Amino acid sequence: MEEDDVTIREQNFHSQVREYIICFLMFAVLYIVSYCIITRYKRKSDDHEDEDAVVNRISLYLCTFTLAVSGGAVFLLPFSIISNEILLSFPRNYYIQWLNGSLIHGLWNLVSLFSNLCLFILMPFAFFFLESEGFAGSKKGIKARILETFVMLFLLALLILGIVWVASALIDNDAASKESLYDLWEFYLPYLYSCISLMGGLLLLMCTPVGLSRMFTVMGQLLVKPTILEDLDEQIYCIHLQEEALQRRLNGSSSNIYFRGGFSHHLNKELDNIRNQRNKLERRKKASGWEKNLLYPIVMLILLAGTTISVIMVALNILYLLVDETAMPKGSTDRSIGNTSLSTFGVAQAVLEIILMFYLMVSSVVGFYSLRVFEGLIPRKDDTTMTTIIGCCVSILVLSSALPVMSRTLGITRFDLLGDFGRFNWLGNFYIVLSYNLLFAVVTTLCLVRKFTSAVREELLKALGLDKLQLSNSPTDPESGKLSANGHQKTL
């Protein structure tokens, strides 16, 4: 018996070590990718090693950690679904014995823990540390900035805990809830993270429909559209005339007092826009036939099919919610995995669910940056400040952490939420879940209808040649306020 106990303890020990190694390797890959992404957009600074450089480097490492956790949250549910299907297909394969329920549950718990850590500690620390200068009268340096940062974090924690305490006391007025008000670890943090997840779910609900319709525009800008009833040579010629006219006005601006100052900058900006239009037209002209006539329609059809399937699955989930209680999203404490398939059509449906999850995540990010409220957070290559990077990392973390919850709430997958992701209070509210599904289906449909009706209108204008009247908004002349047809300045 003692030998059997030792053997079991050794197996458990080796299993734990194996899980730690796998988790570390996964996170290391995500961290390296996140570091490459952030350094691609971060504003380049000089090589001088000073106090600000050290602070920026620490904030960079914290942002990289946060973005890696966001990537882990995105891959969490797809990895769990594909692991379940692999274990069902190869239940006794020796080479996949490391893929078990303990590893999957451990990943869910680690992502939940690190999401809380980044959202409530690391990112506020990075922001306050970046903005700190030390208290007045104290000796300047890294220690003074760290002290100020911890004081600000302490005050922020008191403020947030006070708000949560008051809100929970107002919502739950029974005796058990009053006793739990003094339990920090078991009540405050799960309740606070539940509120953050609800906010993330609402943010996804706002961004995803916008992103689904915006994806067609984004892919249209990346790919070359088919040339239908368009004369590209004529458009290039018109653009070339406008570019020459603006260039002549810029060359003569030094001798004209009306073109000095901000108006000259406006002309330069307008010239850059016209050159970009010319480059796009030349790229369309040089594109091959298969790229214009085959690749673009296929990509558009794929986007349309993905969006349509998502709306249909949400509509079916609404029907399931009305007739079946098991359609409600819920958490699972069962540590076993690979016993039953949660997809009706097996591996094919599981792959489709994973593709839709990634598609919804990309669409939500595109929709997030398309909203005017968050336009200031759009990263620019080699010209993004650390404050903007912190804002981007927090936003992506909130979106990615809510992705598994949204996927299960909308019925994209039937895989139950594991760990702390299944303990959110609002998941058990039937009216919240039903309203969430209805809003997603209705708003997505309206966005797509509006998108395609406007696209058809634009194509009709191009076919009729009316769009040439609005090729570019000509700059306003300070004297007459107008430009002639060929771009020359009118005289009084």
C-alpha positions as CSV (number, residue, x, y, z in Angstrom):
1,M,0.0,0.0,0.0
2,E,2.8,2.4,0.9
3,E,4.5,1.7,-2.5
4,D,1.2,2.4,-4.3
5,D,0.8,5.7,-2.3
6,V,4.3,6.7,-3.3
7,T,3.6,5.9,-6.9
8,I,0.4,8.0,-6.9
9,R,2.2,10.9,-5.3
10,E,5.0,10.7,-7.9
11,Q,2.5,10.6,-10.7
12,N,0.7,13.6,-9.3
13,F,4.0,15.4,-8.9
14,H,5.1,14.7,-12.4
15,S,1.6,15.7,-13.7
16,Q,1.9,19.1,-11.9
17,V,5.4,19.7,-13.2
18,R,4.3,18.9,-16.7
19,E,1.3,21.3,-16.5
20,Y,3.5,24.1,-15.2
21,I,6.0,23.6,-18.1
22,I,3.2,23.5,-20.7
23,C,1.6,26.7,-19.2
24,F,5.0,28.4,-19.1
25,L,5.8,27.5,-22.7
26,M,2.4,28.8,-23.9
27,F,2.7,32.0,-22.0
28,A,6.3,32.5,-23.2
29,V,5.2,32.3,-26.9
30,L,2.3,34.8,-26.2
31,Y,4.7,37.1,-24.4
32,I,7.2,37.1,-27.2
33,V,4.5,37.8,-29.8
34,S,3.0,40.6,-27.6
35,Y,6.4,42.2,-27.2
36,C,7.0,42.2,-30.9
37,I,3.5,43.8,-31.5
38,I,4.0,46.5,-28.9
39,T,7.5,47.5,-29.9
40,R,6.2,47.8,-33.5
41,Y,3.9,50.6,-32.5
42,K,5.7,52.1,-29.5
43,R,7.3,55.5,-30.1
44,K,11.0,55.2,-30.6
45,S,13.0,57.0,-27.9
46,D,16.7,57.9,-27.7
47,D,19.3,55.6,-26.3
48,H,20.0,57.8,-23.4
49,E,19.5,55.9,-20.1
50,D,17.7,58.1,-17.7
51,E,14.9,57.9,-15.1
52,D,12.1,58.2,-17.7
53,A,13.7,55.5,-19.8
54,V,13.6,53.1,-16.9
55,V,10.0,53.9,-16.2
56,N,9.0,53.4,-19.8
57,R,10.8,50.1,-19.9
58,I,8.9,48.9,-16.8
59,S,5.6,50.0,-18.2
60,L,6.5,48.3,-21.5
61,Y,7.1,45.0,-19.7
62,L,3.8,45.3,-17.8
63,C,1.9,46.1,-21.0
64,T,3.5,43.2,-22.7
65,F,2.4,40.9,-19.8
66,T,-1.2,42.2,-20.1
67,L,-1.4,41.8,-23.8
68,A,-0.1,38.2,-23.4
69,V,-2.8,37.5,-20.9
70,S,-5.3,38.9,-23.4
71,G,-4.1,36.5,-26.0
72,G,-4.4,33.7,-23.5
73,A,-8.1,34.7,-22.9
74,V,-8.8,34.7,-26.6
75,F,-7.3,31.2,-27.2
76,L,-8.8,29.8,-24.0
77,L,-12.2,28.6,-25.2
78,P,-11.0,27.5,-28.7
79,F,-8.2,25.5,-27.1
80,S,-10.6,23.8,-24.7
81,I,-13.1,22.9,-27.5
82,I,-10.4,21.4,-29.8
83,S,-8.9,19.6,-26.8
84,N,-12.2,18.0,-26.0
85,E,-12.6,16.8,-29.6
86,I,-9.1,15.4,-29.8
87,L,-9.6,13.4,-26.6
88,L,-12.9,12.1,-28.0
89,S,-11.2,11.0,-31.2
90,F,-8.0,9.5,-29.6
91,P,-9.0,8.5,-26.0
92,R,-6.1,6.2,-25.4
93,N,-3.3,7.8,-27.4
94,Y,-0.1,7.9,-25.4
95,Y,1.2,11.1,-27.0
96,I,-1.8,13.2,-25.9
97,Q,-2.1,12.1,-22.3
98,W,-0.8,15.5,-21.2
99,L,-4.0,17.0,-22.6
100,N,-6.4,16.4,-19.7
101,G,-9.0,18.1,-17.7
102,S,-6.6,19.2,-15.0
103,L,-4.5,21.2,-17.5
104,I,-7.6,22.8,-19.1
105,H,-9.0,23.9,-15.7
106,G,-5.6,25.1,-14.7
107,L,-5.4,27.3,-17.8
108,W,-8.8,28.8,-17.1
109,N,-7.9,29.6,-13.5
110,L,-4.6,31.1,-14.5
111,V,-6.2,33.3,-17.1
112,S,-8.8,34.5,-14.6
113,L,-6.2,35.2,-12.0
114,F,-3.9,37.1,-14.3
115,S,-6.8,39.0,-15.8
116,N,-7.7,40.3,-12.4
117,L,-4.0,41.0,-11.6
118,C,-3.5,43.0,-14.8
119,L,-6.8,44.8,-14.6
120,F,-6.7,45.9,-11.0
121,I,-3.0,46.1,-10.2
122,L,-0.5,46.0,-13.0
123,M,-2.2,48.4,-15.5
124,P,-3.1,51.0,-12.8
125,F,0.4,50.7,-11.5
126,A,1.9,51.2,-15.0
127,F,-0.3,54.3,-15.6
128,F,0.4,56.0,-12.2
129,F,4.1,55.1,-12.4
130,L,4.3,56.6,-15.8
131,E,2.6,59.8,-14.7
132,S,4.2,60.1,-11.3
133,E,7.0,62.6,-10.5
134,G,7.4,62.1,-6.7
135,F,5.7,64.1,-3.9
136,A,6.6,67.7,-3.5
137,G,9.5,68.3,-1.3
138,S,10.8,64.7,-1.6
139,K,14.0,63.7,-3.3
140,K,13.4,62.9,-7.0
141,G,14.1,59.5,-8.3
142,I,12.7,56.1,-9.0
143,K,11.9,55.4,-5.3
144,A,9.9,58.6,-5.0
145,R,7.9,57.7,-8.0
146,I,7.2,54.2,-6.8
147,L,6.1,55.6,-3.4
148,E,3.7,58.0,-5.1
149,T,2.4,55.2,-7.3
150,F,1.6,52.9,-4.4
151,V,-0.2,55.7,-2.5
152,M,-2.3,56.4,-5.6
153,L,-3.0,52.7,-5.9
154,F,-4.1,52.5,-2.3
155,L,-6.4,55.5,-2.6
156,L,-7.9,54.0,-5.9
157,A,-8.4,50.6,-4.1
158,L,-10.3,52.4,-1.3
159,L,-12.5,54.2,-3.8
160,I,-13.3,51.1,-5.8
161,L,-14.0,48.9,-2.7
162,G,-16.2,51.7,-1.2
163,I,-18.2,51.9,-4.4
164,V,-18.6,48.1,-4.6
165,W,-19.6,47.9,-0.9
166,V,-22.3,50.5,-1.3
167,A,-23.6,49.0,-4.5
168,S,-23.8,45.5,-3.1
169,A,-25.4,46.8,0.1
170,L,-28.1,48.5,-1.9
171,I,-28.8,45.6,-4.2
172,D,-28.7,42.7,-1.7
173,N,-30.3,43.6,1.6
174,D,-30.6,40.1,3.2
175,A,-28.6,38.9,6.2
176,A,-26.3,36.6,4.3
177,S,-25.3,39.4,1.9
178,K,-24.6,41.7,4.8
179,E,-22.3,39.2,6.4
180,S,-20.5,38.7,3.1
181,L,-19.8,42.4,2.8
182,Y,-16.8,41.9,5.1
183,D,-15.3,39.1,3.0
184,L,-12.7,40.6,0.7
185,W,-11.4,37.6,-1.2
186,E,-14.5,35.5,-1.6
187,F,-17.0,38.4,-2.2
188,Y,-15.4,41.6,-3.3
189,L,-13.1,40.5,-6.0
190,P,-15.5,38.0,-7.7
191,Y,-18.3,40.6,-7.5
192,L,-16.0,43.3,-8.9
193,Y,-14.8,41.1,-11.7
194,S,-18.4,40.1,-12.4
195,C,-19.2,43.8,-12.9
196,I,-16.2,44.2,-15.1
197,S,-17.2,41.2,-17.2
198,L,-20.7,42.6,-17.6
199,M,-19.2,45.9,-18.8
200,G,-16.9,44.0,-21.1
201,G,-19.9,42.0,-22.5
202,L,-21.8,45.3,-23.1
203,L,-18.7,46.7,-24.8
204,L,-18.5,43.7,-27.0
205,L,-22.2,44.0,-27.7
206,M,-21.6,47.6,-28.8
207,C,-18.4,47.0,-30.8
208,T,-19.0,43.6,-32.5
209,P,-22.0,44.6,-34.7
210,V,-20.2,47.7,-35.8
211,G,-17.0,45.7,-36.5
212,L,-18.9,43.0,-38.5
213,S,-20.2,45.7,-40.9
214,R,-16.8,47.6,-40.8
215,M,-14.9,44.4,-41.8
216,F,-16.2,44.7,-45.3
217,T,-14.8,48.2,-45.6
218,V,-11.4,47.2,-44.1
219,M,-11.0,44.2,-46.4
220,G,-12.1,46.4,-49.3
221,Q,-9.2,48.7,-48.5
222,L,-6.7,45.9,-48.2
223,L,-7.8,44.1,-51.4
224,V,-8.2,45.3,-55.0
225,K,-11.8,45.8,-56.0
226,P,-13.1,44.6,-59.4
227,T,-13.2,47.2,-62.1
228,I,-16.8,47.5,-63.3
229,L,-17.9,50.3,-65.5
230,E,-14.9,52.4,-64.3
231,D,-12.2,54.1,-66.4
232,L,-9.1,54.0,-64.2
233,D,-7.0,55.9,-66.7
234,E,-9.4,58.8,-66.6
235,Q,-9.5,58.9,-62.8
236,I,-5.7,58.8,-62.6
237,Y,-5.5,61.6,-65.1
238,C,-8.0,63.8,-63.0
239,I,-6.1,63.0,-59.8
240,H,-2.8,63.9,-61.6
241,L,-4.2,67.3,-62.6
242,Q,-5.4,68.1,-59.1
243,E,-2.0,67.1,-57.7
244,E,-0.2,69.4,-60.2
245,A,-2.5,72.3,-59.3
246,L,-1.9,71.9,-55.6
247,Q,1.8,71.6,-56.2
248,R,1.8,74.9,-58.1
249,R,-0.1,76.6,-55.3
250,L,2.3,75.3,-52.7
251,N,5.3,76.5,-54.8
252,G,3.8,80.0,-55.0
253,S,2.7,80.2,-51.4
254,S,5.9,81.8,-50.2
255,S,5.1,85.0,-52.1
256,N,1.4,85.1,-51.1
257,I,0.5,86.2,-47.6
258,Y,-2.8,84.4,-47.8
259,F,-1.1,81.0,-47.9
260,R,1.2,81.4,-45.0
261,G,0.7,79.6,-41.7
262,G,-2.0,77.0,-41.1
263,F,-3.4,77.2,-44.7
264,S,-0.1,76.0,-46.2
265,H,-0.2,73.0,-43.8
266,H,-3.8,72.3,-45.0
267,L,-2.6,72.3,-48.6
268,N,0.2,69.8,-47.7
269,K,-2.3,67.6,-46.0
270,E,-4.7,67.7,-49.0
271,L,-1.8,67.0,-51.4
272,D,-0.9,63.9,-49.3
273,N,-4.5,62.7,-49.5
274,I,-4.5,63.1,-53.3
275,R,-1.3,61.2,-53.6
276,N,-2.7,58.4,-51.6
277,Q,-5.7,58.3,-53.9
278,R,-3.4,58.2,-56.9
279,N,-1.4,55.3,-55.4
280,K,-4.5,53.3,-54.7
281,L,-5.8,53.8,-58.3
282,E,-2.4,52.8,-59.7
283,R,-2.4,49.7,-57.5
284,R,-5.9,48.8,-58.8
285,K,-4.7,49.3,-62.4
286,K,-1.6,47.1,-61.9
287,A,-3.4,44.3,-60.0
288,S,-3.8,40.9,-61.8
289,G,-7.1,39.6,-63.0
290,W,-7.5,36.8,-60.4
291,E,-6.8,39.3,-57.6
292,K,-9.5,41.7,-58.8
293,N,-12.1,39.3,-60.1
294,L,-11.6,36.2,-57.9
295,L,-9.9,37.0,-54.6
296,Y,-12.1,40.0,-53.7
297,P,-15.5,38.3,-54.2
298,I,-14.4,35.2,-52.4
299,V,-13.2,37.2,-49.3
300,M,-16.5,39.2,-49.3
301,L,-18.5,36.0,-49.5
302,I,-16.6,34.5,-46.6
303,L,-17.2,37.6,-44.5
304,L,-20.9,37.6,-45.4
305,A,-21.2,33.8,-44.7
306,G,-19.5,34.2,-41.3
307,T,-21.7,37.1,-40.3
308,T,-24.9,35.3,-41.5
309,I,-24.0,32.1,-39.7
310,S,-23.3,34.1,-36.5
311,V,-26.7,35.8,-36.7
312,I,-28.5,32.4,-37.4
313,M,-26.8,30.7,-34.5
314,V,-27.8,33.6,-32.2
315,A,-31.4,33.4,-33.5
316,L,-31.5,29.6,-32.8
317,N,-30.0,30.2,-29.3
318,I,-32.9,32.6,-28.6
319,L,-35.4,29.8,-29.5
320,Y,-33.4,27.4,-27.2
321,L,-33.6,29.9,-24.4
322,L,-37.3,30.1,-24.7
323,V,-38.0,26.4,-24.6
324,D,-35.0,24.8,-22.8
325,E,-33.4,25.8,-19.5
326,T,-30.1,24.1,-20.3
327,A,-29.4,26.7,-23.0
328,M,-28.6,29.2,-20.2
329,P,-24.8,29.8,-19.8
330,K,-23.5,28.2,-16.7
331,G,-20.2,27.3,-15.1
332,S,-18.9,23.8,-14.6
333,T,-16.9,22.3,-11.8
334,D,-16.4,18.9,-13.5
335,R,-12.7,18.4,-14.0
336,S,-13.1,15.6,-16.6
337,I,-12.9,16.5,-20.2
338,G,-13.3,14.4,-23.4
339,N,-16.3,12.4,-22.3
340,T,-19.0,13.8,-24.6
341,S,-19.0,16.0,-27.7
342,L,-20.6,19.3,-27.2
343,S,-21.0,19.8,-31.0
344,T,-23.8,18.2,-32.9
345,F,-21.7,17.6,-36.0
346,G,-18.5,16.8,-34.2
347,V,-15.2,18.1,-35.2
348,A,-16.6,20.1,-38.2
349,Q,-18.9,22.1,-36.0
350,A,-16.1,22.6,-33.4
351,V,-13.8,24.0,-36.1
352,L,-16.7,26.3,-37.3
353,E,-17.3,27.5,-33.7
354,I,-13.6,28.3,-33.3
355,I,-13.5,30.2,-36.6
356,L,-16.5,32.2,-35.5
357,M,-15.0,33.1,-32.2
358,F,-11.8,34.5,-33.8
359,Y,-13.9,36.3,-36.3
360,L,-16.0,37.9,-33.6
361,M,-12.9,38.9,-31.7
362,V,-11.3,40.5,-34.7
363,S,-14.6,42.3,-35.5
364,S,-14.9,43.6,-32.0
365,V,-11.4,45.1,-32.1
366,V,-12.2,46.7,-35.5
367,G,-15.5,48.0,-34.2
368,F,-13.8,49.3,-31.0
369,Y,-11.4,51.4,-32.9
370,S,-14.1,52.5,-35.4
371,L,-16.1,54.2,-32.7
372,R,-15.4,57.9,-32.4
373,V,-15.1,57.7,-28.6
374,F,-12.0,55.5,-28.9
375,E,-10.4,57.0,-32.0
376,G,-7.7,58.5,-29.8
377,L,-6.5,55.0,-28.8
378,I,-5.7,53.9,-32.4
379,P,-2.1,52.9,-32.4
380,R,0.3,54.2,-35.0
381,K,3.5,52.5,-36.1
382,D,6.5,53.8,-34.3
383,D,4.5,56.8,-33.0
384,T,2.3,55.6,-30.1
385,T,2.9,56.9,-26.6
386,M,3.0,54.6,-23.6
387,T,-0.1,56.1,-22.2
388,T,-2.0,55.1,-25.4
389,I,-0.5,51.7,-25.3
390,I,-1.7,51.2,-21.7
391,G,-5.2,52.2,-22.8
392,C,-5.1,49.8,-25.7
393,C,-3.9,46.9,-23.5
394,V,-6.7,47.5,-20.9
395,S,-9.3,47.8,-23.7
396,I,-8.1,44.6,-25.4
397,L,-8.0,42.8,-22.0
398,V,-11.6,43.7,-21.2
399,L,-12.7,42.6,-24.7
400,S,-10.8,39.3,-24.7
401,S,-11.8,38.4,-21.1
402,A,-15.5,38.8,-22.1
403,L,-15.1,36.8,-25.3
404,P,-15.6,33.3,-23.7
405,V,-18.6,34.6,-21.8
406,M,-20.1,36.3,-24.9
407,S,-19.5,33.2,-27.0
408,R,-21.3,31.0,-24.5
409,T,-24.1,33.5,-23.9
410,L,-24.8,33.9,-27.6
411,G,-24.8,30.1,-28.2
412,I,-21.8,30.1,-30.5
413,T,-20.6,27.1,-28.4
414,R,-22.1,24.8,-25.8
415,F,-18.9,24.4,-23.9
416,D,-19.5,25.3,-20.3
417,L,-17.5,28.1,-18.7
418,L,-14.8,26.9,-16.3
419,G,-13.2,28.4,-13.3
420,D,-14.2,31.9,-12.2
421,F,-15.6,32.6,-15.7
422,G,-18.7,30.6,-14.8
423,R,-19.3,32.3,-11.4
424,F,-20.6,35.6,-12.7
425,N,-23.8,36.6,-11.1
426,W,-25.5,38.0,-14.2
427,L,-25.2,34.7,-16.2
428,G,-28.1,33.2,-14.2
429,N,-30.5,36.0,-15.1
430,F,-32.7,34.9,-17.9
431,Y,-33.9,38.3,-18.9
432,I,-30.3,39.7,-19.2
433,V,-29.2,36.7,-21.3
434,L,-32.3,36.9,-23.6
435,S,-32.0,40.7,-24.0
436,Y,-28.3,40.3,-24.8
437,N,-29.1,37.8,-27.6
438,L,-31.9,39.9,-29.0
439,L,-29.9,43.1,-29.1
440,F,-26.9,41.3,-30.8
441,A,-29.1,39.8,-33.5
442,V,-31.1,43.0,-34.1
443,V,-28.2,45.5,-34.1
444,T,-26.0,43.2,-36.3
445,T,-28.8,42.9,-38.8
446,L,-29.4,46.6,-38.9
447,C,-25.7,47.4,-39.3
448,L,-25.4,45.0,-42.2
449,V,-28.5,46.3,-43.9
450,R,-27.3,49.9,-43.6
451,K,-23.8,48.8,-44.8
452,F,-25.0,47.1,-47.9
453,T,-27.6,49.7,-48.9
454,S,-24.9,52.4,-48.7
455,A,-22.4,50.2,-50.6
456,V,-25.0,49.7,-53.4
457,R,-25.7,53.4,-53.5
458,E,-21.9,54.2,-53.9
459,E,-21.5,51.6,-56.6
460,L,-24.5,53.1,-58.5
461,L,-22.9,56.5,-58.3
462,K,-19.6,55.1,-59.6
463,A,-21.4,53.3,-62.4
464,L,-23.2,56.6,-63.4
465,G,-19.9,58.6,-63.1
466,L,-21.4,60.9,-60.5
467,D,-18.6,60.1,-58.0
468,K,-16.1,62.1,-60.1
469,L,-17.8,65.2,-58.9
470,Q,-16.6,64.4,-55.4
471,L,-13.2,62.9,-56.0
472,S,-11.7,65.2,-53.4
473,N,-12.7,68.0,-51.2
474,S,-10.8,71.0,-52.7
475,P,-9.2,73.3,-50.2
476,T,-11.0,76.6,-49.6
477,D,-9.4,79.7,-51.1
478,P,-9.0,82.5,-48.5
479,E,-10.0,85.1,-51.1
480,S,-12.8,83.6,-53.1
481,G,-13.4,80.4,-51.1
482,K,-13.6,78.4,-54.3
483,L,-11.4,76.5,-56.8
484,S,-11.9,76.3,-60.5
485,A,-12.5,72.9,-62.2
486,N,-8.8,72.3,-63.0
487,G,-7.6,73.4,-59.6
488,H,-6.4,76.9,-60.4
489,Q,-7.3,79.8,-58.1
490,K,-10.1,82.0,-59.2
491,T,-9.5,85.7,-59.3
492,L,-11.9,88.4,-58.1
